[in-house]
Amino acid sequence: MKRRGRRFPIGVVTACCALGLQAGVPRCAGVLARALDADAAWTLERVVPGLESPLVSTGVVSCCAGSGIVWRVDAPFFSEVCMLGDAMVFSDEDGVRRKAAKDLPQYDRIRKQTDAFLAGDAHAFDGAFDLRACDTVDGWTLTLTPTVGAMKRLFTQVELAGDKRLERVTLKTADGGESRICFFEKAQGAHELWKGARP
């Protein structure tokens, strides 16, 4: 059985965090830089048009700056995606599968853009998003609106919000759906899910 949870576009969230570093709101930039090298528990509520109740899942994400990301789903089922520079590794009850980045064009493009941006290329995402960042009474909000390509077809808007930590991400989809993720930081630079050899 294919599990939709393992396909959640955490790579898009990572790219948005990286892009947010140039948003011009110092509080926002510092928090997003922190989030790219932190472990956090998360809860996701996915609102699907036509369903009365949201689909809820929980898990842990571990971002290791310069190496990749591990996104693990603990409930309602187990699955894990390990996003490396050259591949994505999927693990669930069916076993472990590895797909080369070159066979995943959208992932490969987003990963290369994110890596280039974090390496100092301020123009890596030029033209891909419209950004709007602002301070709020209880923190900050960064709204990204895709303007071109596959990203625009998948998401109409991505909103990141928080205060001293990245707390919420909301992705609005072209079909009228919405995914809301709440993050609860566990540790900075600990890389919990990276302990031991990755596949």
C-alpha positions in Angstrom: 0.0 0.0 0.0 1.3 3.4 -0.9 1.5 5.9 2.0 0.8 9.5 1.2 2.5 10.7 4.4 6.0 9.8 3.1 5.5 12.0 0.1 4.9 15.2 2.2 7.0 17.9 0.5 9.3 18.7 3.4 11.8 19.7 0.8 9.5 22.6 -0.2 9.4 23.7 3.5 13.2 23.5 3.6 13.5 25.6 0.5 11.1 28.1 1.9 13.1 28.3 5.1 16.3 28.9 3.1 14.6 31.5 0.9 13.2 33.2 4.0 16.7 34.1 5.1 16.6 37.0 2.6 13.2 38.2 3.6 14.5 41.3 5.4 13.0 40.5 8.8 16.0 39.8 11.1 13.9 37.9 13.7 12.6 35.7 10.9 16.0 35.0 9.3 17.6 34.0 12.6 14.9 31.5 13.4 14.9 29.9 9.9 18.6 29.5 10.0 18.2 27.7 13.4 15.4 25.5 12.0 17.7 24.2 9.2 19.9 22.6 11.9 17.4 21.3 14.5 15.3 18.4 15.5 11.6 18.9 16.1 8.5 16.9 16.8 5.6 17.8 14.4 1.9 17.4 14.1 0.3 17.7 10.6 -3.4 18.3 9.9 -4.3 17.9 6.2 -7.6 19.4 5.1 -8.9 17.6 2.0 -11.8 19.0 0.1 -14.8 16.7 0.5 -13.7 15.2 3.8 -15.5 16.2 7.0 -12.4 15.9 9.3 -8.7 16.6 8.7 -6.2 13.8 8.3 -3.8 14.0 11.2 -0.3 12.6 11.4 2.6 13.0 13.9 6.3 12.4 13.8 9.8 13.9 14.1 12.0 15.8 11.6 15.8 16.1 11.9 17.6 18.7 9.8 21.3 18.3 9.5 22.8 21.4 7.8 25.0 20.3 4.9 23.9 16.7 5.0 20.1 16.4 4.5 16.8 15.9 6.3 15.1 12.9 7.9 11.3 13.2 8.0 9.7 10.4 10.1 6.0 9.6 10.5 5.2 7.8 13.7 1.3 7.8 13.5 -1.0 6.7 12.1 1.6 4.5 10.5 5.4 4.4 10.3 7.3 5.7 7.4 10.5 7.6 6.9 12.1 9.7 4.2 15.8 10.5 4.2 16.6 13.3 1.9 20.3 13.2 0.8 22.2 15.3 -1.7 22.0 12.6 -4.4 19.0 10.5 -3.4 15.8 10.0 -1.4 15.6 6.9 0.8 12.1 5.7 1.7 11.5 3.3 4.6 8.2 1.7 5.7 6.6 -1.7 6.4 7.4 -2.7 2.8 11.1 -2.2 3.2 13.7 0.3 2.1 13.8 1.9 -1.4 16.3 4.4 -2.7 15.7 6.7 -5.6 18.4 8.7 -7.2 17.9 12.5 -7.3 18.3 12.5 -11.1 15.1 10.3 -11.3 13.2 12.9 -9.2 13.4 16.1 -11.3 11.4 18.4 -8.9 13.3 17.2 -5.8 16.6 17.5 -7.6 15.9 21.0 -8.7 14.6 22.2 -5.3 17.6 20.6 -3.5 20.1 22.2 -5.9 18.5 25.6 -5.6 18.4 25.3 -1.8 22.1 24.2 -1.6 23.1 27.0 -3.9 21.2 29.5 -1.9 22.7 28.3 1.4 26.2 28.4 -0.2 25.8 32.1 -1.0 23.9 32.4 -4.3 21.4 35.0 -3.4 19.7 34.6 -6.8 19.1 30.8 -6.7 15.4 31.3 -6.2 14.9 34.4 -8.3 11.5 34.5 -9.9 10.3 31.4 -8.1 8.3 33.1 -5.3 6.9 36.4 -4.3 7.8 37.0 -0.6 6.0 39.0 2.0 7.4 39.1 5.6 6.2 41.1 8.6 6.6 41.3 12.3 3.4 40.6 14.3 2.4 41.1 17.9 3.5 37.6 18.9 6.3 37.0 16.4 6.6 37.1 12.6 5.0 35.7 9.5 6.6 34.9 6.2 4.3 34.3 3.2 5.6 32.8 0.0 3.5 32.7 -3.2 4.9 30.5 -6.0 5.0 32.2 -9.4 6.3 29.7 -11.9 6.5 26.0 -12.8 5.5 22.9 -10.9 5.6 24.6 -7.5 2.8 27.0 -8.6 0.7 24.0 -9.7 1.1 22.3 -6.4 0.9 25.2 -3.9 -0.9 28.5 -4.1 0.7 29.8 -0.9 3.2 28.7 1.8 3.1 30.6 5.1 5.8 30.2 7.9 5.2 31.7 11.3 6.8 31.7 14.7 8.6 33.8 17.3 11.9 32.5 18.7 11.4 29.2 16.9 9.7 28.1 13.7 6.3 27.1 15.0 3.9 26.7 12.1 3.9 26.1 8.4 0.7 26.2 6.3 0.6 25.1 2.7 -2.4 25.9 0.6 -2.9 23.7 -2.5 -4.3 24.4 -5.9 -7.3 22.0 -5.3 -8.5 24.0 -2.3 -6.8 21.8 0.3 -4.6 22.9 3.2 -1.8 21.3 5.2 -1.0 22.8 8.6 2.1 21.7 10.5 3.0 22.7 14.1 6.6 22.2 15.1 7.9 21.7 18.6 11.7 22.0 18.7 13.5 19.2 20.7 17.1 20.1 20.2 19.5 22.3 18.3 22.3 20.6 16.3 21.6 17.2 17.9 20.6 15.4 14.6 18.8 12.6 16.5 17.6 10.7 13.5 21.1 10.9 11.9 22.8 8.8 14.6 24.1 5.6 13.1 24.7 5.0 9.5 22.0 6.3 7.0 21.0 4.0 4.2 
